[in-house]
Amino acid sequence: MTTNRPRCPVCSHTTKKNGTTSKGTTRWRCTDCGHSFVRTTQHDHPHAATMRTFITWVTGTQSLTALAEHHGRHRNTLSRRMSWCWWIIPPSAVDPHRIHDQIFLDATFLASGCLLIAASRTHIINWTWARTETTAAYRELISPIPAPLMAVIDGGQGAASAITSTWPTTIIQRCLVHAQRVVRRHTTSRPRTDAGKTIYRLALQLTRITTLDQAAEWTAHLQQFGAVYQDWLNQKTTVQDPVTRQYKQVFTHPRVRAAYHSLLSLYRRKLLFNYLQPPAGAVDPDRFAPTTNVLEGGFNAPVKELARRHRGLSRPHQRTVIDWWLYLKTQTPDDPVAIARSQSWGQVALSTAQDLVNHENTRPDINGIGAPAGYDTAIDSSYQHSMGIQQGWIGR
C-alpha cells in the first residue's frame, strides 16, 4: 500500500484514488465524507485541513466532542492538533474607499469584554474590543471607516462624541426603540398618572412615524403635553435628607418629568426624524432606518448565542472565536486557510509573543542592576533571607 496518499482537505481522513482528470492528473476521494479533489500544493500542507476544521468549529454551534466524534478522533487529540490555530489573527476588512449611506453602531457586553460593532444592513464593517462604551473606544472603531452619510446610534454619549469629532459631516440618528426604552424605564409599561400614560403613548408612536407630516403632528403633541402639564411637572415637595437632616425641595413627579425631557432633548438636538430626510448623494434614499434593529437582531444576537455555545473558553479564546465569526460576516472575507498560510501557520504571532516575553525578561531597572523577570517558568527554590512571607517559596 502506498503511503503517499493525501489527507482529505475537509475532514483529514484517508483517501483513495478515484480515476484521473482530462489532463491525466490523479483524482482522490475521501473514504469518510466522499469529498473528491485533485492533489495540489494548497492541499498538500497538513495544516490546511486542520484550519478548516478549526473554522468549522469556532463559527458553528457544534461542540468539540461532537466534532471529534465525526472525525473519528478524541476531543483532546483534536484540540491539541488545533492548538496553533489560536495564533491566527483575522485581518482588517475595512474598505477605505467605500462610503456607506447608513452605518449602525452598537455595543454588546460579553464575558470577554465590551464588543463594539459597526455594520451596514447586510454585513459587518468593523469591530473592536473595549472595557466600556467610551468615546476613545468608539473613535478606535470608526476611525478606519470613511465618514458615512448617516449613523444610527443607541444613545450612548461615547458614540455621539466620537462621531462628532471623527465624522463631522455625518448626520446622527438616534435609535427610536432605545428612545422608547428610556421612557419606559422612567414610567414603566403601566403608568398610573394621566401624564405618565400620555407620554408613554407618545413614545410608542415614535416607531410608527413614516412621513414628515406624521413627524410634525407628533412634535405638536409633544409640545402640547409640555404646555398642558407644565405646572404639574414643576410641582415640588419638601423632604428631609436622611443623612444631613436638612430639608430640601425636590420635584414631586421626577420620573414622568425625566421621560418628557428625554424626548424633548432628542427633538431639540434634531436626532429623531433625520431618516425621513435622506441626505443628498444617497444611493438608496428609501432604505434609511430609524433603529439599530438590523445590528441587534442580525449580528448581536448570533454573537451572544455563539458565546453561549462555546461557553467555558478563556477570554482570549472567546474573543478569537467571535473575531472569526465577525470576519466571515464582512463583505469580502478571504479564505481562512490563505490567511493562515500568509501568517506562516501561526508562527508570525508566536514569534512576536516570544520577542515580547524576552524583552520583558531582559528589561533593566532604573538602577541598572536588573529587574526580576516579567514572565518565568519556575519557582525560585533557593533560600531567601527575608522576614516577609514569600509566595511560592519551597521550604526545607
MARZA-929926 format. One record per residue (C-alpha): x, y, z; chain. Coordinates in nm, 4 decimals. Last residue first. Layout:
N
@east->X north->Y up->Z cadena->A
...
This chain:
396
@east->1.3145 north->2.2511 up->5.3568 cadena->A
@east->1.0886 north->2.5215 up->5.2297 cadena->A
@east->0.9629 north->2.5975 up->4.8804 cadena->A
@east->0.8711 north->2.9628 up->4.8303 cadena->A
@east->0.5502 north->3.0140 up->4.6298 cadena->A
@east->0.4526 north->3.3461 up->4.7884 cadena->A
@east->0.7305 north->3.4854 up->5.0047 cadena->A
@east->0.6172 north->3.5932 up->5.3501 cadena->A
@east->0.8282 north->3.8721 up->5.4905 cadena->A
@east->1.1197 north->3.8426 up->5.7335 cadena->A
@east->1.3601 north->3.7864 up->5.4470 cadena->A
@east->1.6742 north->3.5831 up->5.3901 cadena->A
@east->1.5623 north->3.3938 up->5.0778 cadena->A
@east->1.6785 north->3.0311 up->5.0484 cadena->A
@east->1.6766 north->2.8955 up->4.6934 cadena->A
@east->1.3678 north->2.7269 up->4.5487 cadena->A
@east->1.2792 north->3.0028 up->4.2989 cadena->A
@east->0.9638 north->2.8882 up->4.1267 cadena->A
@east->0.9843 north->2.8100 up->3.7549 cadena->A
@east->0.8785 north->2.9215 up->3.4077 cadena->A
@east->0.9164 north->3.2995 up->3.4200 cadena->A
@east->0.7429 north->3.6091 up->3.2922 cadena->A
@east->0.8307 north->3.9671 up->3.3931 cadena->A
@east->1.1710 north->3.8522 up->3.5060 cadena->A
@east->1.3022 north->4.0417 up->3.8032 cadena->A
@east->1.4714 north->4.3737 up->3.7278 cadena->A
@east->1.8377 north->4.4265 up->3.6530 cadena->A
@east->2.1071 north->4.6217 up->3.8387 cadena->A
@east->2.0931 north->4.9269 up->3.6137 cadena->A
@east->1.9381 north->5.1380 up->3.8864 cadena->A
@east->1.6318 north->5.2262 up->3.6749 cadena->A
@east->1.5574 north->4.8594 up->3.6084 cadena->A
@east->1.6856 north->4.6546 up->3.3198 cadena->A
@east->1.4452 north->4.4656 up->3.0870 cadena->A
@east->1.5815 north->4.1261 up->2.9907 cadena->A
@east->1.2754 north->3.9246 up->3.0921 cadena->A
@east->1.0283 north->4.1734 up->2.9443 cadena->A
@east->1.2102 north->4.1799 up->2.6105 cadena->A
@east->1.2229 north->3.8015 up->2.6004 cadena->A
@east->0.8482 north->3.7859 up->2.6607 cadena->A
@east->0.7815 north->4.0407 up->2.3862 cadena->A
@east->1.0013 north->3.8501 up->2.1409 cadena->A
@east->0.8169 north->3.5284 up->2.2272 cadena->A
@east->0.4820 north->3.6931 up->2.1543 cadena->A
@east->0.6052 north->3.8171 up->1.8175 cadena->A
@east->0.7417 north->3.4713 up->1.7343 cadena->A
@east->0.4014 north->3.3169 up->1.8119 cadena->A
@east->0.2138 north->3.5766 up->1.6073 cadena->A
@east->0.4255 north->3.5087 up->1.2982 cadena->A
@east->0.4440 north->3.1318 up->1.3571 cadena->A
@east->0.0682 north->3.0912 up->1.3417 cadena->A
@east->0.0512 north->2.8880 up->1.0202 cadena->A
@east->0.3101 north->3.1045 up->0.8434 cadena->A
@east->0.0876 north->3.4142 up->0.8709 cadena->A
@east->0.0201 north->3.4146 up->0.4954 cadena->A
@east->-0.0705 north->3.0448 up->0.5168 cadena->A
@east->-0.3197 north->3.1103 up->0.7965 cadena->A
@east->-0.4823 north->3.3844 up->0.5897 cadena->A
@east->-0.4989 north->3.1556 up->0.2858 cadena->A
@east->-0.6587 north->2.8863 up->0.5022 cadena->A
@east->-0.9090 north->3.1404 up->0.6372 cadena->A
@east->-1.0187 north->3.2192 up->0.2790 cadena->A
@east->-1.0622 north->3.5940 up->0.2444 cadena->A
@east->-1.3698 north->3.7855 up->0.3555 cadena->A
@east->-1.5494 north->4.0134 up->0.1070 cadena->A
@east->-1.8454 north->4.1916 up->0.2717 cadena->A
@east->-1.7761 north->4.1071 up->0.6340 cadena->A
@east->-1.9650 north->3.8238 up->0.8049 cadena->A
@east->-1.6613 north->3.5918 up->0.7910 cadena->A
@east->-1.4717 north->3.8485 up->0.9963 cadena->A
@east->-1.7451 north->3.8585 up->1.2584 cadena->A
@east->-1.7338 north->3.4819 up->1.3114 cadena->A
@east->-1.3533 north->3.4846 up->1.3204 cadena->A
@east->-1.3439 north->3.7652 up->1.5753 cadena->A
@east->-1.6087 north->3.5903 up->1.7870 cadena->A
@east->-1.3993 north->3.2765 up->1.8218 cadena->A
@east->-1.0809 north->3.4759 up->1.8816 cadena->A
@east->-1.2532 north->3.6804 up->2.1521 cadena->A
@east->-1.3649 north->3.3623 up->2.3233 cadena->A
@east->-1.0083 north->3.2329 up->2.3048 cadena->A
@east->-0.8678 north->3.5451 up->2.4681 cadena->A
@east->-1.1341 north->3.5303 up->2.7432 cadena->A
@east->-1.0846 north->3.1622 up->2.8207 cadena->A
@east->-1.3370 north->2.9179 up->2.6825 cadena->A
@east->-1.6067 north->2.7713 up->2.9067 cadena->A
@east->-1.9011 north->2.8727 up->2.6923 cadena->A
@east->-1.8739 north->2.7925 up->2.3229 cadena->A
@east->-2.2481 north->2.7611 up->2.2610 cadena->A
@east->-2.3166 north->3.0617 up->2.4844 cadena->A
@east->-2.0595 north->3.2747 up->2.3023 cadena->A
@east->-2.2152 north->3.1767 up->1.9694 cadena->A
@east->-2.5618 north->3.2681 up->2.1005 cadena->A
@east->-2.4299 north->3.6063 up->2.2085 cadena->A
@east->-2.2765 north->3.6616 up->1.8658 cadena->A
@east->-2.5987 north->3.5482 up->1.6953 cadena->A
@east->-2.7966 north->3.8129 up->1.8927 cadena->A
@east->-2.5505 north->4.0940 up->1.8228 cadena->A
@east->-2.5362 north->4.0326 up->1.4473 cadena->A
@east->-2.8766 north->4.0312 up->1.2764 cadena->A
@east->-3.1070 north->4.1150 up->1.5651 cadena->A
@east->-2.9006 north->4.3908 up->1.7210 cadena->A
@east->-2.7494 north->4.5242 up->1.4007 cadena->A
@east->-3.0635 north->4.5353 up->1.1889 cadena->A
@east->-3.2637 north->4.6516 up->1.4916 cadena->A
@east->-3.0478 north->4.9647 up->1.5169 cadena->A
@east->-3.3458 north->5.1921 up->1.4576 cadena->A
@east->-3.4638 north->5.4769 up->1.2315 cadena->A
@east->-3.3795 north->5.3034 up->0.9005 cadena->A
@east->-3.2865 north->5.4675 up->0.5690 cadena->A
@east->-3.3991 north->5.2414 up->0.2854 cadena->A
@east->-3.5806 north->5.4874 up->0.0586 cadena->A
@east->-3.2739 north->5.7054 up->-0.0061 cadena->A
@east->-3.0850 north->5.4227 up->-0.1827 cadena->A
@east->-2.7631 north->5.5654 up->-0.3275 cadena->A
@east->-2.7656 north->5.8721 up->-0.1036 cadena->A
@east->-2.5974 north->6.1743 up->-0.2604 cadena->A
@east->-2.8044 north->6.4362 up->-0.0815 cadena->A
@east->-2.9013 north->6.3497 up->0.2732 cadena->A
@east->-3.2114 north->6.1398 up->0.3476 cadena->A
@east->-3.4934 north->6.3424 up->0.5122 cadena->A
@east->-3.7232 north->6.0934 up->0.6885 cadena->A
@east->-3.4220 north->5.9221 up->0.8496 cadena->A
@east->-3.3383 north->6.2503 up->1.0235 cadena->A
@east->-3.6515 north->6.2223 up->1.2368 cadena->A
@east->-3.5335 north->6.1905 up->1.5970 cadena->A
@east->-3.1862 north->6.3353 up->1.6484 cadena->A
@east->-3.2511 north->6.7055 up->1.5889 cadena->A
@east->-3.0909 north->6.8260 up->1.9170 cadena->A
@east->-3.4213 north->6.9872 up->2.0179 cadena->A
@east->-3.6139 north->6.6687 up->1.9407 cadena->A
@east->-3.3775 north->6.4461 up->2.1370 cadena->A
@east->-3.3924 north->6.6835 up->2.4347 cadena->A
@east->-3.7727 north->6.6889 up->2.4315 cadena->A
@east->-3.7873 north->6.3105 up->2.4294 cadena->A
@east->-3.5602 north->6.2753 up->2.7339 cadena->A
@east->-3.7305 north->6.5773 up->2.8944 cadena->A
@east->-4.0663 north->6.4015 up->2.8970 cadena->A
@east->-3.9307 north->6.0803 up->3.0482 cadena->A
@east->-3.7377 north->6.2741 up->3.3142 cadena->A
@east->-4.0513 north->6.4677 up->3.4135 cadena->A
@east->-4.2507 north->6.1462 up->3.4336 cadena->A
@east->-3.9904 north->6.0038 up->3.6691 cadena->A
@east->-3.9379 north->6.3183 up->3.8781 cadena->A
@east->-4.3041 north->6.3712 up->3.9772 cadena->A
@east->-4.2876 north->6.5719 up->4.3017 cadena->A
@east->-3.9711 north->6.7540 up->4.2093 cadena->A
@east->-3.7413 north->6.8046 up->4.5080 cadena->A
@east->-3.7264 north->7.0687 up->4.7797 cadena->A
@east->-3.4856 north->7.0460 up->5.0692 cadena->A
@east->-3.4941 north->6.9983 up->5.4446 cadena->A
@east->-3.1799 north->6.9127 up->5.6369 cadena->A
@east->-3.1375 north->6.6007 up->5.8464 cadena->A
@east->-2.7884 north->6.5623 up->5.6985 cadena->A
@east->-2.8197 north->6.1881 up->5.6412 cadena->A
@east->-3.1920 north->6.1193 up->5.5986 cadena->A
@east->-3.2408 north->6.4391 up->5.3900 cadena->A
@east->-3.5827 north->6.5777 up->5.4785 cadena->A
@east->-3.8396 north->6.6343 up->5.2077 cadena->A
@east->-4.0253 north->6.9386 up->5.0714 cadena->A
@east->-4.2221 north->6.8614 up->4.7563 cadena->A
@east->-4.2096 north->7.0363 up->4.4220 cadena->A
@east->-4.4545 north->7.0776 up->4.1342 cadena->A
@east->-4.2874 north->7.1650 up->3.8060 cadena->A
@east->-4.4315 north->6.8682 up->3.6150 cadena->A
@east->-4.7877 north->6.9588 up->3.7214 cadena->A
@east->-4.7421 north->7.3233 up->3.6237 cadena->A
@east->-4.6124 north->7.2260 up->3.2801 cadena->A
@east->-4.8683 north->6.9505 up->3.2209 cadena->A
@east->-5.0758 north->7.1178 up->2.9486 cadena->A
@east->-4.7924 north->7.3151 up->2.7872 cadena->A
@east->-4.5422 north->7.0303 up->2.7870 cadena->A
@east->-4.8013 north->6.7870 up->2.6507 cadena->A
@east->-4.8872 north->7.0328 up->2.3746 cadena->A
@east->-4.5225 north->7.0480 up->2.2767 cadena->A
@east->-4.5134 north->6.6684 up->2.2472 cadena->A
@east->-4.8419 north->6.6641 up->2.0554 cadena->A
@east->-4.7060 north->6.9210 up->1.8091 cadena->A
@east->-4.3935 north->6.7110 up->1.7597 cadena->A
@east->-4.6072 north->6.4038 up->1.6828 cadena->A
@east->-4.8048 north->6.6018 up->1.4243 cadena->A
@east->-4.4834 north->6.7239 up->1.2606 cadena->A
@east->-4.3457 north->6.3696 up->1.2491 cadena->A
@east->-4.6694 north->6.2419 up->1.0958 cadena->A
@east->-4.6448 north->6.5105 up->0.8288 cadena->A
@east->-4.2801 north->6.4217 up->0.7642 cadena->A
@east->-4.3760 north->6.0642 up->0.6855 cadena->A
@east->-4.3102 north->5.7159 up->0.8306 cadena->A
@east->-4.3877 north->5.7530 up->1.2007 cadena->A
@east->-4.4863 north->5.4216 up->1.3611 cadena->A
@east->-4.1651 north->5.3807 up->1.5642 cadena->A
@east->-4.2302 north->5.7038 up->1.7556 cadena->A
@east->-4.5913 north->5.6232 up->1.8457 cadena->A
@east->-4.4852 north->5.4199 up->2.1496 cadena->A
@east->-4.3109 north->5.7249 up->2.2956 cadena->A
@east->-4.6250 north->5.9361 up->2.2612 cadena->A
@east->-4.8242 north->5.6656 up->2.4358 cadena->A
@east->-4.5741 north->5.6717 up->2.7236 cadena->A
@east->-4.6015 north->6.0499 up->2.7487 cadena->A
@east->-4.9802 north->6.0276 up->2.7782 cadena->A
@east->-4.9887 north->5.7420 up->3.0294 cadena->A
@east->-4.7367 north->5.9186 up->3.2531 cadena->A
@east->-4.9326 north->6.2435 up->3.2386 cadena->A
@east->-5.2557 north->6.0647 up->3.3285 cadena->A
@east->-5.0903 north->5.9017 up->3.6292 cadena->A
@east->-5.0648 north->5.5259 up->3.6825 cadena->A
@east->-4.8025 north->5.4224 up->3.4296 cadena->A
@east->-4.8198 north->5.0612 up->3.3106 cadena->A
@east->-4.5169 north->4.9950 up->3.0865 cadena->A
@east->-4.2886 north->5.1627 up->3.3401 cadena->A
@east->-4.2752 north->5.5475 up->3.3528 cadena->A
@east->-3.8997 north->5.6018 up->3.3800 cadena->A
@east->-3.7669 north->5.2826 up->3.2192 cadena->A
@east->-4.0479 north->5.3013 up->2.9650 cadena->A
@east->-3.9289 north->5.6451 up->2.8548 cadena->A
@east->-3.5707 north->5.5242 up->2.8141 cadena->A
@east->-3.6910 north->5.2147 up->2.6302 cadena->A
@east->-3.8820 north->5.4272 up->2.3810 cadena->A
@east->-3.5667 north->5.6214 up->2.2978 cadena->A
@east->-3.3858 north->5.2900 up->2.2530 cadena->A
@east->-3.6500 north->5.1859 up->2.0004 cadena->A
@east->-3.6155 north->5.5211 up->1.8250 cadena->A
@east->-3.2434 north->5.4722 up->1.7584 cadena->A
@east->-3.0994 north->5.8239 up->1.7486 cadena->A
@east->-2.9957 north->5.9423 up->1.4035 cadena->A
@east->-2.6682 north->6.1303 up->1.3629 cadena->A
@east->-2.5826 north->6.3077 up->1.0373 cadena->A
@east->-2.2193 north->6.2694 up->0.9289 cadena->A
@east->-2.0243 north->6.5824 up->0.8316 cadena->A
@east->-1.8116 north->6.5962 up->1.1496 cadena->A
@east->-1.7125 north->6.2265 up->1.1232 cadena->A
@east->-1.4237 north->6.1891 up->1.3706 cadena->A
@east->-1.5061 north->6.4585 up->1.6300 cadena->A
@east->-1.8862 north->6.4496 up->1.6138 cadena->A
@east->-1.8915 north->6.0742 up->1.5584 cadena->A
@east->-1.6749 north->6.0100 up->1.8654 cadena->A
@east->-1.8890 north->6.2381 up->2.0818 cadena->A
@east->-2.2127 north->6.0680 up->1.9701 cadena->A
@east->-2.0720 north->5.7186 up->2.0273 cadena->A
@east->-1.9455 north->5.7999 up->2.3761 cadena->A
@east->-2.2694 north->5.9705 up->2.4743 cadena->A
@east->-2.4619 north->5.6484 up->2.4333 cadena->A
@east->-2.7956 north->5.6881 up->2.2555 cadena->A
@east->-2.8259 north->5.3643 up->2.0614 cadena->A
@east->-2.6620 north->5.5047 up->1.7492 cadena->A
@east->-2.7627 north->5.5330 up->1.3827 cadena->A
@east->-2.5027 north->5.6936 up->1.1547 cadena->A
@east->-2.5825 north->5.8911 up->0.8396 cadena->A
@east->-2.3940 north->5.9959 up->0.5239 cadena->A
@east->-2.0983 north->5.7736 up->0.6043 cadena->A
@east->-1.7497 north->5.9006 up->0.7005 cadena->A
@east->-1.4816 north->5.6650 up->0.5731 cadena->A
@east->-1.4067 north->5.3832 up->0.8200 cadena->A
@east->-1.0630 north->5.3468 up->0.9848 cadena->A
@east->-1.1575 north->5.5995 up->1.2604 cadena->A
@east->-1.4912 north->5.4325 up->1.3398 cadena->A
@east->-1.3950 north->5.1679 up->1.5961 cadena->A
@east->-1.0994 north->5.3478 up->1.7553 cadena->A
@east->-1.3198 north->5.6543 up->1.7985 cadena->A
@east->-1.5853 north->5.4342 up->1.9573 cadena->A
@east->-1.3349 north->5.3105 up->2.2143 cadena->A
@east->-1.1989 north->5.6608 up->2.2814 cadena->A
@east->-1.5506 north->5.7973 up->2.3341 cadena->A
@east->-1.6236 north->5.5284 up->2.5897 cadena->A
@east->-1.8603 north->5.2323 up->2.5756 cadena->A
@east->-1.6872 north->5.0126 up->2.8330 cadena->A
@east->-1.3959 north->4.7695 up->2.8588 cadena->A
@east->-1.3081 north->4.7632 up->2.4914 cadena->A
@east->-1.2999 north->4.5297 up->2.1925 cadena->A
@east->-1.3250 north->4.6393 up->1.8288 cadena->A
@east->-1.5430 north->4.5858 up->1.5256 cadena->A
@east->-1.5552 north->4.6867 up->1.1595 cadena->A
@east->-1.7821 north->4.6776 up->0.8547 cadena->A
@east->-2.0065 north->4.3783 up->0.9260 cadena->A
@east->-2.2540 north->4.2933 up->0.6516 cadena->A
@east->-2.6014 north->4.3410 up->0.5022 cadena->A
@east->-2.7741 north->4.6434 up->0.6543 cadena->A
@east->-2.4446 north->4.8091 up->0.7371 cadena->A
@east->-2.2350 north->4.7364 up->1.0419 cadena->A
@east->-2.0155 north->4.8959 up->1.3072 cadena->A
@east->-1.9666 north->4.6769 up->1.6129 cadena->A
@east->-1.8361 north->4.7437 up->1.9651 cadena->A
@east->-1.7764 north->4.4373 up->2.1833 cadena->A
@east->-1.7425 north->4.5041 up->2.5565 cadena->A
@east->-1.5390 north->4.2404 up->2.7358 cadena->A
@east->-1.4572 north->3.8690 up->2.7372 cadena->A
@east->-1.7660 north->3.7689 up->2.9370 cadena->A
@east->-1.9837 north->3.9531 up->2.6888 cadena->A
@east->-2.1319 north->4.3020 up->2.6648 cadena->A
@east->-2.2863 north->4.4287 up->2.3428 cadena->A
@east->-2.2189 north->4.7573 up->2.1693 cadena->A
@east->-2.3924 north->4.9443 up->1.8884 cadena->A
@east->-2.3235 north->5.1429 up->1.5759 cadena->A
@east->-2.5328 north->5.1232 up->1.2579 cadena->A
@east->-2.3993 north->5.2748 up->0.9355 cadena->A
@east->-2.6066 north->5.4476 up->0.6690 cadena->A
@east->-2.5371 north->5.5591 up->0.3121 cadena->A
@east->-2.1997 north->5.3927 up->0.3069 cadena->A
@east->-1.8798 north->5.5365 up->0.1609 cadena->A
@east->-1.6398 north->5.2645 up->0.0415 cadena->A
@east->-1.2823 north->5.3815 up->-0.0253 cadena->A
@east->-1.1055 north->5.2689 up->0.2937 cadena->A
@east->-1.2661 north->4.9201 up->0.2755 cadena->A
@east->-1.2395 north->4.7787 up->0.6278 cadena->A
@east->-1.1641 north->4.4045 up->0.6416 cadena->A
@east->-0.8858 north->4.4024 up->0.8995 cadena->A
@east->-0.7075 north->4.0700 up->0.9206 cadena->A
@east->-0.8196 north->3.7686 up->1.1282 cadena->A
@east->-0.5326 north->3.6638 up->1.3611 cadena->A
@east->-0.4005 north->3.3068 up->1.3530 cadena->A
@east->-0.2415 north->3.2165 up->1.6877 cadena->A
@east->-0.5467 north->3.0190 up->1.8035 cadena->A
@east->-0.4895 north->2.7848 up->1.5081 cadena->A
@east->-0.1683 north->2.6528 up->1.6700 cadena->A
@east->-0.3697 north->2.4491 up->1.9218 cadena->A
@east->-0.5741 north->2.2746 up->1.6518 cadena->A
@east->-0.3947 north->1.9391 up->1.6775 cadena->A
@east->-0.4092 north->1.9521 up->2.0562 cadena->A
@east->-0.7835 north->2.0152 up->2.0482 cadena->A
@east->-0.8342 north->1.7287 up->1.8032 cadena->A
@east->-0.6372 north->1.4896 up->2.0207 cadena->A
@east->-0.8154 north->1.6080 up->2.3343 cadena->A
@east->-1.1520 north->1.5639 up->2.1615 cadena->A
@east->-1.0699 north->1.2069 up->2.0687 cadena->A
@east->-1.0724 north->1.1427 up->1.6959 cadena->A
@east->-1.3018 north->0.9738 up->1.4454 cadena->A
@east->-1.3689 north->1.2937 up->1.2522 cadena->A
@east->-1.7380 north->1.2983 up->1.3464 cadena->A
@east->-1.6511 north->1.2012 up->1.7024 cadena->A
@east->-1.4135 north->1.4971 up->1.7242 cadena->A
@east->-1.6829 north->1.7338 up->1.6012 cadena->A
@east->-1.9293 north->1.6006 up->1.8572 cadena->A
@east->-1.6770 north->1.6481 up->2.1381 cadena->A
@east->-1.5801 north->1.9945 up->2.0189 cadena->A
@east->-1.9420 north->2.1034 up->2.0316 cadena->A
@east->-2.1297 north->2.2040 up->1.7174 cadena->A
@east->-2.2747 north->2.5567 up->1.7065 cadena->A
@east->-2.0623 north->2.6891 up->1.4251 cadena->A
@east->-1.8021 north->2.9615 up->1.3761 cadena->A
@east->-1.5437 north->2.8119 up->1.6135 cadena->A
@east->-1.5906 north->2.4511 up->1.4949 cadena->A
@east->-1.5971 north->2.4971 up->1.1196 cadena->A
@east->-1.3068 north->2.7427 up->1.1451 cadena->A
@east->-1.0992 north->2.4841 up->1.3340 cadena->A
@east->-1.1819 north->2.2094 up->1.0865 cadena->A
@east->-1.0735 north->2.4342 up->0.8010 cadena->A
@east->-0.7501 north->2.5164 up->0.9834 cadena->A
@east->-0.6776 north->2.1484 up->1.0415 cadena->A
@east->-0.7368 north->2.0716 up->0.6738 cadena->A
@east->-0.4816 north->2.3338 up->0.5704 cadena->A
@east->-0.2259 north->2.2389 up->0.8397 cadena->A
@east->-0.1091 north->1.9231 up->0.6601 cadena->A
@east->0.0100 north->2.1224 up->0.3570 cadena->A
@east->-0.0513 north->1.9176 up->0.0442 cadena->A
@east->-0.3934 north->2.0685 up->-0.0248 cadena->A
@east->-0.2563 north->2.4020 up->-0.1494 cadena->A
@east->0.0251 north->2.2351 up->-0.3416 cadena->A
@east->-0.2284 north->2.0414 up->-0.5424 cadena->A
@east->-0.3912 north->1.6997 up->-0.5193 cadena->A
@east->-0.7153 north->1.6930 up->-0.7122 cadena->A
@east->-1.0367 north->1.6619 up->-0.5140 cadena->A
@east->-1.3349 north->1.4390 up->-0.4364 cadena->A
@east->-1.5116 north->1.4588 up->-0.0984 cadena->A
@east->-1.6721 north->1.1252 up->-0.0071 cadena->A
@east->-1.7035 north->1.2045 up->0.3645 cadena->A
@east->-1.5192 north->0.9007 up->0.5013 cadena->A
@east->-1.3133 north->0.7304 up->0.2286 cadena->A
@east->-1.2185 north->1.0651 up->0.0799 cadena->A
@east->-1.1706 north->1.0622 up->-0.2984 cadena->A
@east->-0.8561 north->1.1442 up->-0.4934 cadena->A
@east->-0.8174 north->1.2409 up->-0.8597 cadena->A
@east->-0.4878 north->1.1719 up->-1.0347 cadena->A
@east->-0.3998 north->1.4251 up->-1.3021 cadena->A
@east->-0.4279 north->1.2908 up->-1.6589 cadena->A
@east->-0.5307 north->1.6206 up->-1.8159 cadena->A
@east->-0.8906 north->1.5079 up->-1.8595 cadena->A
@east->-0.8941 north->1.4228 up->-1.4882 cadena->A
@east->-0.7948 north->1.0904 up->-1.3394 cadena->A
@east->-0.9570 north->0.7992 up->-1.1581 cadena->A
@east->-1.0664 north->0.8000 up->-0.7948 cadena->A
@east->-0.7578 north->0.7056 up->-0.5976 cadena->A
@east->-0.8139 north->0.6579 up->-0.2280 cadena->A
@east->-0.8284 north->0.8922 up->0.0689 cadena->A
@east->-0.7581 north->0.8906 up->0.4408 cadena->A
@east->-0.9411 north->1.1290 up->0.6699 cadena->A
@east->-0.8482 north->1.4944 up->0.7311 cadena->A
@east->-1.2154 north->1.6085 up->0.7272 cadena->A
@east->-1.2316 north->1.8721 up->0.4518 cadena->A
@east->-0.8851 north->1.8732 up->0.2923 cadena->A
@east->-0.8883 north->1.4889 up->0.2828 cadena->A
@east->-0.5403 north->1.3607 up->0.3549 cadena->A
@east->-0.3012 north->1.2929 up->0.0702 cadena->A
@east->-0.1814 north->0.9408 up->-0.0159 cadena->A
@east->0.1939 north->0.8951 up->-0.0240 cadena->A
@east->0.1997 north->0.5870 up->0.1974 cadena->A
@east->0.1332 north->0.3443 up->-0.0881 cadena->A
@east->0.0000 north->0.0000 up->0.0000 cadena->A
